[in-house]
Amino acid sequence: MTRVLFVCMGNICRSPLAEGVFRQLVASESDVQIDVDSAGTHAYHSGNPPDERAIAAARRRGIDISMLRARTVNEQDFDEYDIVVAMDRSNYSQLRRYRKSAGRLELFMRYAGQKDADVPDPYYGGTKGFELALDLIERGSRGLLKDIQRRL
């Protein structure tokens, strides 16, 4: 089984959206067993559900993320997950400081063919920001799944 962890700053917008999108994609398009989770580099929202706007945006695309709860990434995650995926360069840099072991750290948009691009934080961007984030997450998720399938 491959284990994937998506990481953003607070774990209430981008990374739970990515977790939900990727779970649905794996369930519908793959016979590969993949365990998916998300976390944040900051503990601002630990224990809280995703932002209501993220829940609503995901629901409009048939994805339920309302049961997810924010948590903070920790050093053990790099041992437990095969791939740790940062949603932007800032969080990627933060994660590089934590990384002390084997887990593979990647920037999410690499899987959408955009090596140094970010999934913009939709927190201050209103509904359009969440829709843009979801569009990018869907593209990147398809690329990530193909990458995992190629490796197996």
N, C-alpha and C positions, 0 to 999 in steps of 0.2 A: 504494500500500500504506500502511495505517495502522500506526504503531508505538506499542505500549503498554508502559510500564514500571511494574510494581508495586513499591512500596517499603515496608518495615517497618524495624525497628531492626537486627536481625542477619542478616536474609535467610536464616533457617533454619526459620521457622514460617509466619507469615501470608503473606508475599509469594511464597514458592515454592508455597504452597497455591493462592494466587490465580492464579499463572502456570499451574499445572497445570489447574485448573478452567476457566480462560478458554480455554486452548488446546483442551481437549476440547469446550467449548461451540462455539467457532468452527468446529472441524472437523466437528461434527455438525449445526450449525444455520445455517450461513452460507456463502454463496459469495463473501463479501468476503475479501480477502487482508489478514490482520492478523499482524504480527510481534509476539511477546510475549516479555518478559524480566522479571526481577526483580532487586532489589538491596537493600542495607541502608544505613542512614545511619551505621552504625558498623562498623568492620572487625574486630569480635570474632571472627567465624567465617569470614573470607575464605578461600575455597578448600575449605571443608568442605561435605559434603552436608547436606540438610535434617535437622532433628531426627528421630530414629527414630520418634517418636510422630506427627509430621506425615506421614512416609512411610506409616506404618501406617494412619492415618486416611484419607489419600487413597486408598490401595490398597483399603480397604473400600468405597469409592465408585467403584472401577474406574479410578482415575487413578494413573499411575506418575510420581512426581517424584524417584525415587531417583538419577537421572542428573544432576540439577541441582547446581550448586556456588555457594556464597555469594560475592558480590562486593559492593564498596562503590560506592554511587552517586557520580558525578563530574559536574563542570560540563558536560562534553561531552554527557551524557545529555539535557540540556535542548535541545540542538541536534538530537540524533539521534532523539528520541522525540516523537511528536505529542501524546501524553498521558502525563503522569507522575502516578501514582495513589498517594497516601499512604494507608496502612491505618489510621492514627489521627491525631488532632490534634497530638500531640507530634512525630511524624515530619513532618507537614505543616509545622509551624513550622520545624523543622530544614531542610527542603527550601526553604522560602522564603528562607532565608539563602544557599543555594547558587545559587538561580535568578538568572541574569543574562542570559538570552536567551529565545528564542521559545517553547519548549515549554510546553504547557498543564498546569498543576498543579491537581489535583483531590483532594478527600477521597473515599475509596472509597465510603462509605455514602451519599453523595449519589445514587449510581446505584441505591440501594435505597429512595429516597424519604426518607432520614433525613439531612438536611443537615449536622448537627453531631455525628453519632454516630461512634463508633469500632468497629473490629473489635477486640475485647479480645485482648490478647496471651495465648495459651494456654500459654506456656512453663511457668508455675507452676500451671496449672489442671488438669492431668491429662487423661484421655481425654475427659471431658465438655467441657473447654475447647476441645479440638481439634474436637470435633463441633459445638459452637456456632459456632466460627470458620468452619468449612466451610459451615454453614447460611447464615450471613451472606454469605460469599463467593459462594456460589451465587446468592443473590438479587441481590447487587450486580453480579455478572458478567452476568446476564441484562439488567439495566438498562444496563450499559455497552455491551454489544453492540447493544442497540436504539438507544442514543444515537449510536453510530458509524454504524450503518446509516441513520439519519435524516439524518446530515450528508453522506452520499455521494450 
